[in-house]
Amino acid sequence: MTFKEATDRLAGCITHAEIARAARVSVQLVRQARLDPTNPSYRSPPVGWPMILAKLARERSAQLKALASEIERS
């Protein structure tokens, strides 16, 4: 593994598209739910969003742990 490969994988974040897919909503809704609630384009977050995001965070955590082991072996 190269430095670039390791840092690219480490810096990668969960995308709006991944959140939308997990919540079974549109990417646009995810983007609008992130707006300030006073913005006329604001929409409520998807139902069950805390559990959805917690699951994505745990998955990302597992990926980062695997990445750390891979980096140490290289």
C-alpha positions in Angstrom: 0.0 0.0 0.0 1.3 3.4 -0.9 1.0 6.6 1.2 -1.5 8.0 -1.4 -3.7 4.9 -1.3 -3.7 4.9 2.5 -4.5 8.6 2.9 -7.2 8.5 0.1 -8.9 5.7 2.0 -8.5 7.3 5.4 -9.8 10.7 4.1 -12.9 9.2 2.4 -16.1 10.0 4.1 -19.7 8.7 4.0 -21.4 10.5 1.1 -24.8 11.9 0.8 -25.6 9.2 -1.7 -24.6 6.5 0.8 -26.8 8.1 3.5 -29.7 8.4 1.0 -29.4 4.7 0.0 -29.3 3.6 3.6 -32.3 5.7 4.5 -34.1 4.8 1.2 -34.6 8.5 0.3 -33.3 10.8 -2.3 -30.0 12.5 -2.2 -31.8 15.8 -2.5 -33.8 15.1 0.7 -30.5 14.4 2.5 -29.1 17.7 1.3 -32.2 19.6 2.2 -32.4 18.0 5.7 -28.9 19.4 6.3 -30.0 23.0 5.7 -30.8 25.4 8.4 -34.4 24.8 9.5 -35.3 28.4 8.7 -34.3 28.0 5.1 -37.5 27.6 2.9 -35.9 24.6 1.2 -35.3 22.7 4.5 -36.9 19.3 4.7 -37.2 17.0 7.8 -34.6 14.3 8.1 -35.6 10.8 7.2 -37.5 8.8 9.7 -35.1 6.7 11.9 -32.1 8.8 10.9 -30.2 8.3 14.3 -30.1 4.5 13.8 -29.3 4.8 10.1 -26.3 7.1 10.8 -25.1 5.1 13.8 -25.1 2.0 11.5 -23.1 3.8 8.8 -20.7 5.1 11.5 -20.1 1.6 12.8 -19.5 0.3 9.3 -17.0 3.1 8.7 -15.4 2.3 12.0 -14.9 -1.3 11.0 -13.5 -0.2 7.6 -11.0 2.1 9.4 -9.9 -0.6 11.8 -9.2 -2.9 8.8 -7.4 -0.1 7.1 -5.2 0.5 10.1 -4.2 -3.2 10.2 -3.5 -3.1 6.4 -1.3 -0.1 6.8 0.6 -1.6 9.7 1.3 -4.7 7.6 2.7 -2.8 4.6 
